[in-house]
Amino acid sequence: MNYTEFFTNRSTSEISKDLLGRSLSYNNGKEILSGTIVEAEAYVGIKDRAAHSYGGRRTPANEGLYRPGGSLYIYSQRQYFFFDVSCQEEGEPQGVLIRAIDPLTGIDTMIKNRSGKTGPLLTNGPGKMMQALGITSRKWDLVDLADSPFDVRKYWL
C-alpha cells in the first residue's frame, strides 16, 4: 500500500473516516497483534484547538505531525502512549489518532499486556490500545508507516 498517497490525497477528516473498519496490525517480532479500527479522530492542524500543532506550535515532541503523510507520530501523556499518523504534505501538521480497535489476532498476548483486562476494557481507548499491543516507548515516532512493524489494511488477510 502506498501510505504517502493514502494519507495525503484528501482531507484529514475523510482519511479518518476511511480508516474506520480497516485493520491495524503490529508485528512484535513474535506474532502479529491486530484489530479492526473502530474509533479514529482527525486533528486538522494549526486552527484546530485540540491539535498538538494548534497555532503553529512546533517542538521536537510533535515533529511527527509535520512529516509527510503516512509518518508515525507516537507520543506519550503521563505513562500512556498514543498512535497517530500524519496526514497531508510535509509541513502541514495534521493527523489522525487511532483511538480504539476491536481485537482480531494476538488476543491472548493483548490480555497479558493489559494485566488480564478483557472485553471492551482491552482496547477501548488510545492508551489501552497501545498497552495491549505492547508499545511502551516512542521507538516508532517519526518513522514512515511503510517502514514500521505496523500495517493498515482494508481487510485482514
C-alpha positions, -999 to +999 in steps of 0.1 A: +000+000+000+013+035-008+008+052+025+020+086+014-007+087-012-034+073+012-026+099+038-022+130+015-047+130-013-078+141+005-089+158+037-078+146+071-114+141+081-120+119+051-089+099+059-101+094+095-134+081+083-117+058+057-096+042+085-127+030+103-132-007+095-096-012+084-073-034+104-043-021+123-017-047+129+016-047+148+043-073+143+061-075+177+087-099+163+070-130+177+034-126+165+011-102+148-014-084+170-042-068+152-077-053+154-103-035+134-102+002+138-134+013+155-126+048+166-103+074+150-101+112+154-089+138+129-068+168+140-068+194+113-037+215+121-029+249+133-065+262+135-077+231+155-076+240+192-074+203+201-044+196+178-009+195+192+001+219+163-026+245+172-013+280+165+017+266+146+032+251+177+062+230+166+085+212+190+107+181+189+078+163+207+052+170+180+076+169+149+058+138+136+028+159+127+050+180+104+063+150+085+049+138+051+016+120+053+020+084+064+046+092+091+040+079+126+035+104+154+039+083+186+036+104+217+030+100+254+010+116+281+019+105+316+027+068+312+004+062+282+014+061+246-007+071+216-007+062+179-011+090+153-004+091+116+005+124+100-018+135+071-012+159+043+020+172+027+052+178+047+049+209+068+011+208+071+007+194+107-025+173+105-030+138+117-053+110+128-053+095+162-063+058+162-084+057+194-096+021+196-096-013+179-117-044+181-091-072+186-086-098+158-054-117+164-029-120+193-057-115+218-041-137+245-009-115+243-030-083+244-048-096+276-014-104+291-001-069+282-032-054+298-028-074+330-058-096+325-083-070+312-107-084+286-137-073+266-142-037+259-116-027+285-089-044+265-085-018+237-113+008+240-090+038+243-058+050+227-036+043+258-053+010+264-048+000+227-011+008+228-007-011+261-025-041+246-001-040+216+029-038+240+041-004+229+059+012+258+081+038+241+083+063+213+106+040+193+085+043+162+079+080+163+088+098+131+091+065+112+072+061+079+043+037+084+056+016+054+090+011+072+074+002+106+061-030+121+026-015+118+002-020+089-032-006+080-053-027+056-088-026+042-093-062+052-074-086+074-058-113+052 
